Amino acid sequence: MKNLIVLIGPTAVGKTDLSLTIADTFQTDIISADSRQIYKDLKIGTAAPMPKQLAMAKHHFVGILDLKDYYSAAQYESDVLKLLDNLFKEHDIQLLTGGSMMYIDAVCKGIDEIPTVDNETRQMMMKKYQKEGLEKLRDELKLLDPIHYNKVDLENQKRVIHALEICYMTGKPYSSFLTGQIKKRPFRIIKIGLYRERAELFNRVNRRVDEMMDDGLLDEVKRVYKYKELNSLNTVGYKELFAYLDGQWPLETAVEKIKRNTRIYAKKQMTWFKRDADIHWFHPEQKKEILQYIKDTIH
């Protein structure tokens, strides 16, 4: 029996350290499920594994894309399944870890087969967004696909734009492609969730943001500033410092906003994960219990 260990939890909970312990114990590679660590130039702001950590186990999907590269959860699903097919030929246990909910669901449950958007439509929608703004696009989505309009995160321009791209390209509502059917996988999935009490997690978030600033996050943001309109940079830690560089607020305010927005994101992650009854929850310090649970489940 092939086994995929899926280690998940909110940002700053402690997944990286534990993933290295699991990889060492079971001699697995580490497959990253992080939609921002996949980009080359965002090492500090995404808390990507350090060179020392990367050397401790073979990592996949860390720092492989340029900021301008288009990538989707559907592409990730396809790429990871191909990779697993090869890895399972060598070893019956593999490890996937991260906090990007869509990426994890794509591998564990599969996502609906939505047509790939052609470059012409993508460029047309990007110009439309830049010219008319998100509010106008929301209104269009409400007209073209009221079902999806009522479900989508209307503050997330990426999702609003993508839904409209499909509507324009196919002439059908985006929601008509969403079946919600779970795909069967040819391997067992063992889901382990990491949790910390709210105050403990939030303290770690705040501390990590301070450490990122000490490690040179602002310099990293300056290096990618000219690409700030790209979707790959529409993420916490970069948006706030772009606003500081644009003179919208002082640096101290930008840092506080990074902390606040990261805490909000961590809460969203936990809300999403708690819907999944298949996840077995542990505190990150319960290493012995986690390793024993994996051993018992595999055997």
BELLIN-V118174 format. One record per pair of residues at least 12 apart in sequence whose C-alpha atoms are under 10 Angstrom apart, sorted by the first residue. I is the first residue (numbers start at 1). J is the second residue. D is the distance in whole Angstrom. If there is no record, write none. Layout:
# BELLIN-V118174
i=I j=J d=D
i=I j=J d=D
This chain:
# BELLIN-V118174
i=1 j=88 d=10
i=1 j=92 d=7
i=1 j=93 d=9
i=1 j=186 d=9
i=1 j=187 d=7
i=1 j=188 d=7
i=1 j=298 d=8
i=1 j=299 d=10
i=2 j=84 d=10
i=2 j=88 d=7
i=2 j=89 d=9
i=2 j=91 d=8
i=2 j=92 d=5
i=2 j=93 d=6
i=2 j=94 d=8
i=2 j=186 d=8
i=2 j=187 d=5
i=2 j=188 d=6
i=2 j=189 d=9
i=2 j=298 d=9
i=3 j=88 d=9
i=3 j=91 d=9
i=3 j=92 d=6
i=3 j=93 d=5
i=3 j=94 d=6
i=3 j=95 d=9
i=3 j=186 d=9
i=3 j=187 d=6
i=3 j=188 d=5
i=3 j=189 d=6
i=3 j=190 d=7
i=3 j=294 d=10
i=3 j=297 d=9
i=3 j=298 d=7
i=4 j=28 d=10
i=4 j=84 d=9
i=4 j=88 d=9
i=4 j=92 d=8
i=4 j=93 d=6
i=4 j=94 d=5
i=4 j=95 d=6
i=4 j=96 d=7
i=4 j=108 d=9
i=4 j=187 d=7
i=4 j=188 d=6
i=4 j=189 d=5
i=4 j=190 d=6
i=4 j=191 d=8
i=4 j=298 d=10
i=5 j=19 d=10
i=5 j=22 d=9
i=5 j=23 d=10
i=5 j=28 d=10
i=5 j=30 d=10
i=5 j=93 d=7
i=5 j=94 d=6
i=5 j=95 d=5
i=5 j=96 d=6
i=5 j=97 d=8
i=5 j=188 d=8
i=5 j=189 d=6
i=5 j=190 d=5
i=5 j=191 d=6
i=5 j=192 d=7
i=5 j=294 d=8
i=5 j=298 d=10
i=6 j=19 d=10
i=6 j=31 d=9
i=6 j=33 d=9
i=6 j=94 d=9
i=6 j=95 d=6
i=6 j=96 d=5
i=6 j=97 d=6
i=6 j=98 d=8
i=6 j=104 d=8
i=6 j=107 d=10
i=6 j=108 d=9
i=6 j=189 d=7
i=6 j=190 d=6
i=6 j=191 d=5
i=6 j=192 d=6
i=6 j=193 d=8
i=6 j=279 d=9
i=7 j=19 d=7
i=7 j=22 d=9
i=7 j=32 d=10
i=7 j=33 d=10
i=7 j=95 d=7
i=7 j=96 d=6
i=7 j=97 d=5
i=7 j=98 d=7
i=7 j=99 d=9
i=7 j=104 d=10
i=7 j=190 d=8
i=7 j=191 d=6
i=7 j=192 d=5
i=7 j=193 d=6
i=7 j=194 d=8
i=7 j=279 d=9
i=7 j=280 d=10
i=7 j=281 d=10
i=8 j=33 d=9
i=8 j=96 d=8
i=8 j=97 d=6
i=8 j=98 d=6
i=8 j=99 d=6
i=8 j=100 d=9
i=8 j=101 d=9
i=8 j=104 d=8
i=8 j=191 d=8
i=8 j=192 d=6
i=8 j=193 d=5
i=8 j=194 d=6
i=8 j=195 d=9
i=8 j=269 d=10
i=8 j=270 d=10
i=8 j=273 d=8
i=8 j=279 d=9
i=8 j=281 d=9
i=9 j=97 d=9
i=9 j=98 d=7
i=9 j=99 d=6
i=9 j=100 d=9
i=9 j=101 d=9
i=9 j=192 d=8
i=9 j=193 d=5
i=9 j=194 d=5
i=9 j=195 d=6
i=9 j=196 d=9
i=9 j=266 d=9
i=9 j=269 d=7
i=9 j=270 d=7
i=9 j=273 d=8
i=9 j=274 d=10
i=9 j=281 d=9
i=9 j=282 d=10
i=9 j=284 d=10
i=10 j=98 d=9
i=10 j=99 d=6
i=10 j=100 d=9
i=10 j=101 d=10
i=10 j=193 d=9
i=10 j=194 d=8
i=10 j=195 d=8
i=10 j=196 d=9
i=10 j=201 d=9
i=10 j=262 d=10
i=10 j=263 d=9
i=10 j=265 d=8
i=10 j=266 d=5
i=10 j=267 d=8
i=10 j=268 d=8
i=10 j=269 d=6
i=10 j=270 d=6
i=10 j=271 d=10
i=10 j=272 d=10
i=10 j=273 d=9
i=11 j=46 d=10
i=11 j=47 d=9
i=11 j=98 d=9
i=11 j=99 d=6
i=11 j=100 d=9
i=11 j=201 d=9
i=11 j=202 d=10
i=11 j=204 d=9
i=11 j=205 d=8
i=11 j=262 d=8
i=11 j=263 d=9
i=11 j=265 d=8
i=11 j=266 d=6
i=11 j=267 d=9
i=11 j=269 d=8
i=11 j=270 d=10
i=12 j=47 d=9
i=12 j=99 d=10
i=12 j=196 d=10
i=12 j=201 d=7
i=12 j=202 d=9
i=12 j=203 d=9
i=12 j=204 d=6
i=12 j=205 d=6
i=12 j=206 d=9
i=12 j=207 d=9
i=12 j=208 d=7
i=12 j=209 d=10
i=12 j=262 d=9
i=12 j=263 d=10
i=12 j=266 d=8
i=13 j=99 d=10
i=13 j=193 d=10
i=13 j=194 d=7
i=13 j=195 d=7
i=13 j=196 d=7
i=13 j=197 d=10
i=13 j=200 d=9
i=13 j=201 d=6
i=13 j=202 d=9
i=13 j=204 d=8
i=13 j=205 d=8
i=13 j=266 d=9
i=13 j=283 d=9
i=13 j=284 d=7
i=14 j=194 d=8
i=14 j=195 d=9
i=14 j=196 d=9
i=14 j=201 d=10
i=14 j=204 d=9
i=14 j=283 d=9
i=14 j=284 d=6
i=14 j=285 d=9
i=15 j=97 d=7
i=15 j=98 d=7
i=15 j=99 d=9
i=15 j=193 d=9
i=15 j=194 d=7
i=15 j=195 d=10
i=15 j=284 d=8
i=16 j=30 d=10
i=16 j=32 d=10
i=16 j=47 d=9
i=16 j=48 d=9
i=16 j=49 d=7
i=16 j=50 d=10
i=16 j=53 d=9
i=16 j=97 d=8
i=16 j=98 d=8
i=17 j=49 d=9
i=17 j=53 d=9
i=17 j=284 d=9
i=18 j=97 d=10
i=18 j=194 d=10
i=18 j=284 d=7
i=18 j=285 d=9
i=18 j=286 d=10
i=18 j=287 d=7
i=18 j=290 d=9
i=18 j=291 d=10
i=19 j=31 d=10
i=19 j=32 d=10
i=19 j=57 d=9
i=19 j=95 d=8
i=19 j=96 d=9
i=19 j=97 d=7
i=19 j=98 d=9
i=20 j=53 d=8
i=20 j=54 d=9
i=20 j=56 d=7
i=20 j=57 d=7
i=20 j=58 d=10
i=20 j=95 d=10
i=21 j=56 d=10
i=21 j=57 d=10
i=21 j=287 d=8
i=21 j=291 d=9
i=22 j=94 d=10
i=22 j=95 d=8
i=22 j=287 d=9
i=22 j=290 d=9
i=22 j=291 d=7
i=22 j=294 d=9
i=23 j=56 d=9
i=23 j=57 d=7
i=23 j=58 d=9
i=23 j=93 d=9
i=23 j=94 d=8
i=23 j=95 d=7
i=23 j=96 d=10
i=24 j=56 d=8
i=24 j=57 d=7
i=25 j=291 d=8
i=26 j=91 d=10
i=26 j=92 d=10
i=26 j=93 d=7
i=26 j=94 d=8
i=26 j=95 d=9
i=26 j=291 d=9
i=26 j=294 d=10
i=26 j=295 d=9
i=27 j=57 d=8
i=27 j=58 d=10
i=27 j=91 d=8
i=27 j=92 d=10
i=27 j=93 d=8
i=27 j=94 d=8
i=27 j=95 d=10
i=28 j=57 d=8
i=28 j=58 d=8
i=28 j=59 d=10
i=28 j=87 d=9
i=28 j=88 d=10
i=28 j=90 d=10
i=28 j=91 d=8
i=28 j=92 d=9
i=28 j=93 d=6
i=28 j=94 d=5
i=28 j=95 d=6
i=28 j=96 d=10
i=29 j=56 d=10
i=29 j=57 d=6
i=29 j=58 d=5
i=29 j=59 d=6
i=29 j=60 d=8
i=29 j=87 d=8
i=29 j=91 d=10
i=29 j=93 d=9
i=29 j=94 d=6
i=29 j=95 d=6
i=29 j=96 d=9
i=30 j=54 d=9
i=30 j=57 d=7
i=30 j=58 d=6
i=30 j=59 d=5
i=30 j=60 d=6
i=30 j=61 d=9
i=30 j=62 d=10
i=30 j=94 d=7
i=30 j=95 d=5
i=30 j=96 d=6
i=30 j=97 d=7
i=31 j=58 d=9
i=31 j=59 d=6
i=31 j=60 d=5
i=31 j=61 d=6
i=31 j=62 d=8
i=31 j=80 d=8
i=31 j=83 d=9
i=31 j=84 d=9
i=31 j=94 d=8
i=31 j=95 d=6
i=31 j=96 d=5
i=31 j=97 d=6
i=31 j=98 d=8
i=32 j=48 d=10
i=32 j=49 d=10
i=32 j=59 d=7
i=32 j=60 d=6
i=32 j=61 d=6
i=32 j=62 d=6
i=32 j=80 d=10
i=32 j=95 d=9
i=32 j=96 d=6
i=32 j=97 d=5
i=32 j=98 d=6
i=32 j=99 d=9
i=32 j=100 d=9
i=32 j=103 d=9
i=32 j=104 d=10
i=33 j=60 d=9
i=33 j=61 d=8
i=33 j=62 d=9
i=33 j=73 d=10
i=33 j=76 d=9
i=33 j=80 d=10
i=33 j=96 d=7
i=33 j=97 d=6
i=33 j=98 d=4
i=33 j=99 d=6
i=33 j=100 d=6
i=33 j=101 d=8
i=33 j=102 d=9
i=33 j=103 d=6
i=33 j=104 d=6
i=33 j=105 d=10
i=33 j=106 d=10
i=33 j=107 d=9
i=34 j=46 d=9
i=34 j=48 d=9
i=34 j=61 d=8
i=34 j=62 d=8
i=34 j=97 d=8
i=34 j=98 d=5
i=34 j=99 d=6
i=34 j=100 d=5
i=34 j=101 d=9
i=34 j=102 d=9
i=34 j=103 d=7
i=34 j=104 d=9
i=35 j=61 d=9
i=35 j=62 d=9
i=35 j=71 d=9
i=35 j=72 d=9
i=35 j=73 d=8
i=35 j=76 d=9
i=35 j=98 d=9
i=35 j=99 d=9
i=35 j=100 d=6
i=35 j=101 d=9
i=35 j=102 d=9
i=35 j=103 d=7
i=35 j=232 d=9
i=36 j=48 d=9
i=36 j=61 d=10
i=36 j=62 d=9
i=36 j=63 d=9
i=36 j=65 d=10
i=36 j=67 d=10
i=36 j=100 d=9
i=36 j=232 d=7
i=36 j=233 d=8
i=36 j=234 d=10
i=36 j=235 d=8
i=37 j=49 d=9
i=37 j=61 d=8
i=37 j=62 d=5
i=37 j=63 d=6
i=37 j=64 d=9
i=37 j=65 d=9
i=37 j=98 d=10
i=38 j=60 d=9
i=38 j=61 d=5
i=38 j=62 d=5
i=38 j=63 d=5
i=38 j=64 d=6
i=38 j=65 d=6
i=38 j=66 d=9
i=38 j=67 d=9
i=38 j=71 d=10
i=38 j=232 d=10
i=39 j=61 d=9
i=39 j=62 d=7
i=39 j=63 d=5
i=39 j=64 d=6
i=39 j=65 d=5
i=39 j=66 d=6
i=39 j=67 d=6
i=39 j=68 d=9
i=39 j=69 d=9
i=39 j=232 d=8
i=39 j=233 d=10
i=40 j=62 d=8
i=40 j=63 d=4
i=40 j=64 d=6
i=40 j=65 d=6
i=40 j=66 d=6
i=40 j=67 d=7
i=41 j=63 d=7
i=41 j=64 d=10
i=41 j=65 d=9
i=41 j=66 d=7
i=41 j=67 d=7
i=41 j=220 d=8
i=41 j=221 d=9
i=41 j=223 d=9
i=41 j=224 d=8
i=42 j=63 d=8
i=42 j=66 d=10
i=42 j=67 d=9
i=42 j=217 d=9
i=42 j=220 d=7
i=42 j=221 d=8
i=42 j=223 d=10
i=42 j=224 d=9
i=42 j=232 d=9
i=42 j=233 d=9
i=42 j=238 d=9
i=43 j=62 d=9
i=43 j=63 d=8
i=43 j=212 d=10
i=43 j=217 d=9
i=43 j=220 d=8
i=44 j=209 d=10
i=44 j=211 d=9
i=44 j=212 d=6
i=44 j=213 d=9
i=44 j=215 d=7
i=44 j=216 d=7
i=44 j=217 d=6
i=44 j=218 d=9
i=44 j=219 d=10
i=44 j=220 d=7
i=44 j=221 d=9
i=44 j=237 d=10
i=45 j=208 d=10
i=45 j=209 d=8
i=45 j=212 d=7
i=45 j=213 d=9
i=45 j=215 d=10
i=45 j=216 d=9
i=45 j=217 d=6
i=45 j=218 d=9
i=45 j=220 d=8
i=45 j=221 d=8
i=45 j=235 d=9
i=45 j=236 d=8
i=45 j=237 d=6
i=45 j=238 d=7
i=46 j=212 d=9
i=46 j=217 d=10
i=46 j=235 d=9
i=46 j=236 d=9
i=46 j=237 d=8
i=46 j=238 d=10
i=47 j=208 d=9
i=47 j=209 d=10
i=47 j=212 d=8
i=48 j=62 d=7
i=48 j=63 d=8
i=49 j=62 d=8
i=49 j=63 d=10
i=59 j=95 d=10
i=59 j=96 d=10
i=60 j=80 d=9
i=60 j=83 d=9
i=60 j=96 d=9
i=61 j=76 d=9
i=61 j=79 d=9
i=61 j=80 d=9
i=65 j=232 d=10
i=66 j=232 d=9
i=67 j=224 d=9
i=67 j=227 d=8
i=67 j=228 d=10
i=67 j=230 d=7
i=67 j=231 d=8
i=67 j=232 d=6
i=67 j=233 d=8
i=68 j=227 d=8
i=68 j=230 d=7
i=68 j=231 d=8
i=68 j=232 d=7
i=68 j=233 d=10
i=69 j=230 d=10
i=69 j=231 d=10
i=69 j=232 d=8
i=70 j=230 d=10
i=70 j=231 d=9
i=70 j=232 d=9
i=71 j=232 d=9
i=72 j=102 d=9
i=72 j=103 d=9
i=72 j=116 d=10
i=73 j=100 d=10
i=73 j=101 d=10
i=73 j=102 d=6
i=73 j=103 d=5
i=73 j=104 d=9
i=73 j=105 d=9
i=73 j=106 d=6
i=73 j=107 d=9
i=73 j=110 d=9
i=73 j=111 d=8
i=74 j=102 d=9
i=74 j=103 d=8
i=74 j=106 d=7
i=74 j=107 d=9
i=74 j=110 d=8
i=74 j=111 d=7
i=74 j=112 d=8
i=74 j=113 d=8
i=74 j=114 d=8
i=74 j=115 d=10
i=74 j=116 d=9
i=75 j=103 d=10
i=75 j=106 d=9
i=75 j=116 d=10
i=76 j=102 d=10
i=76 j=103 d=7
i=76 j=104 d=9
i=76 j=106 d=7
i=76 j=107 d=8
i=77 j=102 d=10
i=77 j=103 d=7
i=77 j=104 d=9
i=77 j=105 d=9
i=77 j=106 d=5
i=77 j=107 d=5
i=77 j=108 d=9
i=77 j=109 d=10
i=77 j=110 d=7
i=77 j=111 d=8
i=78 j=106 d=9
i=78 j=107 d=8
i=78 j=110 d=9
i=79 j=107 d=10
i=80 j=96 d=9
i=80 j=103 d=10
i=80 j=106 d=9
i=80 j=107 d=7
i=81 j=106 d=10
i=81 j=107 d=7
i=81 j=108 d=10
i=81 j=185 d=9
i=81 j=186 d=10
i=84 j=187 d=10
i=85 j=186 d=9
i=85 j=187 d=10
i=88 j=187 d=9
i=92 j=187 d=9
i=92 j=298 d=10
i=93 j=187 d=10
i=93 j=188 d=10
i=93 j=298 d=9
i=94 j=189 d=10
i=95 j=189 d=10
i=95 j=190 d=9
i=96 j=189 d=10
i=96 j=191 d=10
i=97 j=191 d=10
i=97 j=192 d=10
i=99 j=266 d=9
i=99 j=269 d=7
i=99 j=270 d=10
i=99 j=273 d=9
i=100 j=269 d=8
i=101 j=268 d=10
i=101 j=269 d=7
i=101 j=270 d=10
i=101 j=272 d=7
i=101 j=273 d=8
i=102 j=272 d=10
i=105 j=182 d=9
i=106 j=182 d=10
i=106 j=183 d=10
i=107 j=183 d=9
i=107 j=185 d=9
i=107 j=189 d=10
i=108 j=182 d=8
i=108 j=183 d=8
i=108 j=184 d=9
i=108 j=185 d=8
i=108 j=187 d=10
i=108 j=188 d=10
i=108 j=189 d=7
i=108 j=190 d=10
i=108 j=191 d=9
i=109 j=180 d=9
i=109 j=181 d=8
i=109 j=182 d=5
i=109 j=183 d=5
i=109 j=184 d=7
i=109 j=185 d=8
i=110 j=180 d=9
i=110 j=181 d=8
i=110 j=182 d=6
i=110 j=183 d=5
i=110 j=184 d=8
i=110 j=185 d=9
i=111 j=178 d=8
i=111 j=179 d=9
i=111 j=180 d=7
i=111 j=181 d=8
i=111 j=182 d=8
i=111 j=183 d=8
i=112 j=177 d=7
i=112 j=178 d=6
i=112 j=179 d=6
i=112 j=180 d=7
i=112 j=181 d=8
i=112 j=182 d=9
i=112 j=183 d=9
i=113 j=177 d=7
i=113 j=178 d=8
i=113 j=179 d=9
i=114 j=166 d=8
i=114 j=174 d=8
i=114 j=175 d=10
i=114 j=176 d=10
i=114 j=177 d=6
i=114 j=178 d=8
i=115 j=165 d=10
i=115 j=166 d=7
i=115 j=169 d=9
i=115 j=170 d=8
i=115 j=174 d=10
i=115 j=177 d=9
i=116 j=165 d=10
i=116 j=166 d=8
i=116 j=169 d=9
i=117 j=162 d=8
i=117 j=165 d=7
i=117 j=166 d=7
i=117 j=168 d=10
i=117 j=169 d=7
i=117 j=170 d=9
i=118 j=165 d=9
i=118 j=166 d=10
i=118 j=169 d=8
i=120 j=165 d=10
i=120 j=169 d=10
i=121 j=162 d=10
i=121 j=164 d=10
i=121 j=165 d=6
i=121 j=166 d=9
i=121 j=168 d=8
i=121 j=169 d=7
i=122 j=161 d=9
i=122 j=162 d=8
i=122 j=164 d=10
i=122 j=165 d=7
i=122 j=166 d=10
i=122 j=169 d=9
i=123 j=165 d=10
i=124 j=165 d=9
i=125 j=137 d=9
i=125 j=161 d=7
i=125 j=162 d=9
i=125 j=164 d=8
i=125 j=165 d=7
i=125 j=168 d=9
i=126 j=158 d=10
i=126 j=161 d=8
i=126 j=165 d=10
i=128 j=161 d=10
i=129 j=157 d=9
i=129 j=161 d=8
i=130 j=229 d=9
i=133 j=157 d=9
i=134 j=154 d=9
i=134 j=155 d=8
i=134 j=156 d=9
i=134 j=157 d=6
i=134 j=158 d=10
i=134 j=160 d=8
i=134 j=161 d=9
i=135 j=154 d=9
i=135 j=155 d=9
i=135 j=157 d=10
i=137 j=154 d=10
i=137 j=157 d=9
i=137 j=160 d=7
i=137 j=161 d=7
i=137 j=164 d=8
i=138 j=154 d=7
i=138 j=155 d=9
i=138 j=157 d=9
i=138 j=160 d=7
i=138 j=161 d=9
i=138 j=164 d=9
i=140 j=160 d=10
i=140 j=164 d=8
i=141 j=154 d=10
i=141 j=160 d=7
i=141 j=161 d=9
i=141 j=163 d=8
i=141 j=164 d=6
i=141 j=167 d=9
i=141 j=173 d=9
i=141 j=174 d=9
i=142 j=164 d=10
i=143 j=173 d=10
i=144 j=163 d=10
i=144 j=164 d=8
i=144 j=167 d=7
i=144 j=168 d=9
i=144 j=171 d=9
i=144 j=172 d=8
i=144 j=173 d=6
i=144 j=174 d=9
i=145 j=163 d=9
i=145 j=164 d=9
i=145 j=167 d=8
i=145 j=172 d=8
i=145 j=173 d=5
i=145 j=174 d=7
i=145 j=175 d=7
i=145 j=176 d=9
i=146 j=173 d=9
i=146 j=174 d=10
i=146 j=175 d=9
i=147 j=173 d=9
i=147 j=174 d=9
i=147 j=175 d=7
i=147 j=176 d=9
i=148 j=160 d=9
i=148 j=163 d=8
i=148 j=173 d=8
i=148 j=174 d=7
i=148 j=175 d=5
i=148 j=176 d=9
i=148 j=178 d=10
i=149 j=163 d=9
i=149 j=174 d=10
i=149 j=175 d=9
i=151 j=175 d=10
i=156 j=234 d=9
i=157 j=231 d=9
i=157 j=234 d=9
i=158 j=231 d=7
i=158 j=232 d=10
i=158 j=234 d=9
i=162 j=174 d=9
i=163 j=175 d=8
i=188 j=297 d=10
i=188 j=298 d=9
i=189 j=278 d=9
i=189 j=279 d=10
i=190 j=278 d=8
i=190 j=279 d=8
i=190 j=280 d=8
i=190 j=293 d=10
i=190 j=294 d=8
i=190 j=297 d=8
i=190 j=298 d=9
i=191 j=276 d=9
i=191 j=277 d=10
i=191 j=278 d=6
i=191 j=279 d=5
i=191 j=280 d=6
i=191 j=281 d=9
i=191 j=294 d=9
i=192 j=278 d=9
i=192 j=279 d=5
i=192 j=280 d=5
i=192 j=281 d=6
i=192 j=282 d=7
i=192 j=290 d=8
i=192 j=293 d=9
i=192 j=294 d=9
i=193 j=270 d=10
i=193 j=273 d=8
i=193 j=274 d=9
i=193 j=278 d=10
i=193 j=279 d=6
i=193 j=280 d=6
i=193 j=281 d=5
i=193 j=282 d=6
i=193 j=283 d=8
i=193 j=284 d=9
i=193 j=290 d=10
i=194 j=270 d=10
i=194 j=279 d=9
i=194 j=280 d=9
i=194 j=281 d=6
i=194 j=282 d=5
i=194 j=283 d=6
i=194 j=284 d=6
i=194 j=285 d=9
i=194 j=286 d=10
i=194 j=290 d=10
i=195 j=270 d=8
i=195 j=281 d=7
i=195 j=282 d=6
i=195 j=283 d=5
i=195 j=284 d=7
i=196 j=282 d=9
i=196 j=283 d=6
i=196 j=284 d=8
i=196 j=285 d=10
i=197 j=283 d=9
i=198 j=263 d=9
i=198 j=266 d=10
i=198 j=267 d=9
i=201 j=263 d=8
i=201 j=266 d=9
i=201 j=267 d=10
i=202 j=259 d=9
i=202 j=260 d=9
i=202 j=262 d=9
i=202 j=263 d=6
i=202 j=264 d=10
i=202 j=266 d=9
i=202 j=267 d=10
i=203 j=259 d=10
i=203 j=263 d=10
i=204 j=263 d=10
i=205 j=258 d=10
i=205 j=259 d=7
i=205 j=260 d=9
i=205 j=262 d=7
i=205 j=263 d=7
i=205 j=266 d=9
i=206 j=255 d=9
i=206 j=256 d=9
i=206 j=258 d=9
i=206 j=259 d=6
i=206 j=260 d=8
i=206 j=262 d=9
i=206 j=263 d=8
i=207 j=259 d=9
i=208 j=259 d=9
i=209 j=237 d=8
i=209 j=255 d=8
i=209 j=256 d=9
i=209 j=258 d=7
i=209 j=259 d=6
i=209 j=262 d=9
i=210 j=255 d=8
i=210 j=256 d=10
i=210 j=258 d=10
i=210 j=259 d=9
i=212 j=237 d=9
i=213 j=237 d=10
i=213 j=255 d=8
i=217 j=237 d=8
i=217 j=238 d=9
i=217 j=241 d=9
i=218 j=237 d=9
i=218 j=238 d=9
i=218 j=241 d=7
i=218 j=242 d=9
i=218 j=244 d=10
i=218 j=245 d=9
i=218 j=251 d=10
i=220 j=238 d=9
i=221 j=233 d=9
i=221 j=237 d=9
i=221 j=238 d=6
i=221 j=239 d=9
i=221 j=240 d=10
i=221 j=241 d=7
i=221 j=242 d=7
i=221 j=245 d=9
i=222 j=238 d=9
i=222 j=241 d=9
i=222 j=242 d=8
i=222 j=245 d=8
i=224 j=238 d=9
i=224 j=242 d=10
i=225 j=238 d=9
i=225 j=239 d=10
i=225 j=241 d=9
i=225 j=242 d=7
i=225 j=245 d=9
i=225 j=246 d=10
i=226 j=242 d=10
i=228 j=242 d=7
i=235 j=258 d=10
i=235 j=261 d=10
i=235 j=262 d=10
i=236 j=257 d=9
i=236 j=258 d=6
i=236 j=259 d=9
i=236 j=260 d=10
i=236 j=261 d=7
i=236 j=262 d=7
i=236 j=265 d=9
i=237 j=254 d=9
i=237 j=255 d=8
i=237 j=257 d=9
i=237 j=258 d=5
i=237 j=259 d=8
i=237 j=261 d=8
i=237 j=262 d=8
i=238 j=254 d=10
i=238 j=258 d=8
i=239 j=254 d=9
i=239 j=257 d=10
i=239 j=258 d=9
i=240 j=253 d=9
i=240 j=254 d=5
i=240 j=255 d=7
i=240 j=256 d=9
i=240 j=257 d=7
i=240 j=258 d=6
i=240 j=261 d=9
i=241 j=253 d=10
i=241 j=254 d=6
i=241 j=255 d=8
i=241 j=257 d=9
i=241 j=258 d=8
i=242 j=254 d=9
i=280 j=293 d=9
